[in-house]
Amino acid sequence: MSIDLNELASLLVGLGCPPAKVAEMAAQLDKRARQLAEQKGRPYEDALAHLLGLMRQGWAAKESGSVNVASGSA
């Protein structure tokens, strides 16, 4: 099963995605979720939920001004 790109775009807007980029990001997110599902042998929905969680965390950090980078600095 997969989610419609329009539904995914609506979810992204609700999570804080810039409206001008929502269609492109929805398509990229769908593509990456399919890749992860295939590579990891997990359901598409699980891969999509994981990616959406990461994006939500990233936007929340950006809004609060506390983006952590891989090196651990804030």
N, C-alpha and C positions, 0 to 999 in steps of 0.2 A: 504494500500500500504506500502511496505517496500523497503529499499535500499539494493542493492546487497553488500555483505561484501567486495568485491574487490573495489567497488566504494567508500565505506566508508573508507577503508584502504587508498585509494588515497587521499581522503579529509584530513585524519589525517596526512599524510606525509606533505601535503601542509600547515597544521596548525602548524607543528613543532614537530610532534610525532617522537620519536626515531625509525628509520626504523626496528631495531631488535624487537621492541615490537608492531609494527603496526597491525599484524594479530590478536594477542591476545586482544589488546585494541579495535579493531573494533568489535570483537565478544562480548566483555563485554559491549561496548557502545550500541550495538544493543539490547542486552538482557535487559539492564537497561532502554532503551527508551521504550521497550515493557512493562516493569513493570510499569513505570511512566504513560504511556498512559492508561493502565488498571486501575491503582489506582486512577488517577486524572480524568478519563473520558475525556481525550483530545486525539486528533489525534496523531498517532505515529510520524508523521513528525514534529509536534510542540514540542513533547518531545525530539526528536532527535536534533532539532535545538537548544533547550534550553541547552542540555548537551554539544553540540559542542561549544556553546558560552562560557560555563563555562571552558571547556578545553582550548579554545583559550586564555581566560583571564589568566588562570593558567600558560600556557607556556610563554605568553608575560611577565608576572610578573617575572617568573623564569629567563628569558633572561635578563631582566633589573636589576635583583638583588633586587627587591622590593616586595618580597612575603609578603602579609599581612596574618596574622594568625587570627583565630576566636577571639582572645583576643583584636584585634585591633592594635597590635604593628607591626612595619615594620621590 
